[in-house]
Amino acid sequence: MADQIATSFGVLNYSGMLFNKGNTRTPLSTIIGGRAKITNHVEFVTGQEYTSGGGSQPAISETASLTAPEATVVTREQKTNVTQIFMESVGVSYAKQSNMGTLSGVNVANQQANPINELDFQVAQKIIKINNDIEYTFINGVYQKATSDATPNKTRGLVSAITSNVMAMNNKALGLWDIADMVRGVYGQHAPHEDLCLWCDAVTLFQINADAVQNGLTVVPNARNINGIALSKVVTPIGEVYLMLGEYLPAGTAMLLNLSVLAPVFQPVPGKGNFFLEQLAKTGAGEKYQLFGQIGLDHGPEWYHGKFTGISTEFTKPTYSRSVYVANASEIGVAAAAEG
């Protein structure tokens, strides 16, 4: 595919405020960004997993105790993921850079082009694109470890990572008791069950709130703030669950996440850092830059999380009625009849 360079007639100048119709929300990357890790290897460790012995009552007689039991060991398994490359480029001709005073469209006196610097604008949009690609990949990424220079590494996202705690909803709306049942499942895996966060789309969030309305339950707004993102909260019998409106979730899918074990993993280039902008070699009357970075997702133990699949993608407004109890209703009715 040939380079698309910003030129005077290819990207026209206009005056007026700028409004972006594309997505700029990357809540997962924002929430876990403060726990970023660094690696100097494309494959990194997400943890070691092992199973300790469960509780049971020994039956050891005095005679048996005179002989030591057979030795056993607990083995460990290392879990890993990989970083992958995110890369974009942008180019602007010299003529375009020197022609920012020429305006198209409707203009009035003394107005100027917005943006006033085409290169800065184009670079900013590529940064937004990479941020969205990372958010999408952290949710939907399909794992692949390269076996040659021609094969891309692809980091494993949460949807494919979570395999132990999975609940099929069979096209039903998601309710509070479903969430509670998933928390119970996480608890049953001997994983931490406090401060879990339900990551869902707008339809699912509406379903949860409708269920609360119909059953007289409460969704607490603004119960917690993480990196500037406000989370609401529901209470289950064995733990509180925060609710977050996520992006790029597959239709009918929601995830119960333990945010404390999630982290982005950067693989910086020595002397340049990670996600850096650099100018490329000149081949004509213009400038071309590239953005480059490598990042992967540390999702921790997959059994720390849960996943709902097959959630209904439709929302029905709640209908509810309020019952009113009137003391001595029968006596009041008899008296009213007598007066009549």
Summary of the structure (lengths in Angstrom):
residues: 340
radius of gyration: 28.6
end to end distance: 89.6
largest distance: 103.5
contacts: 912
relative contact order: 0.20
helix: 26%
strand: 26%
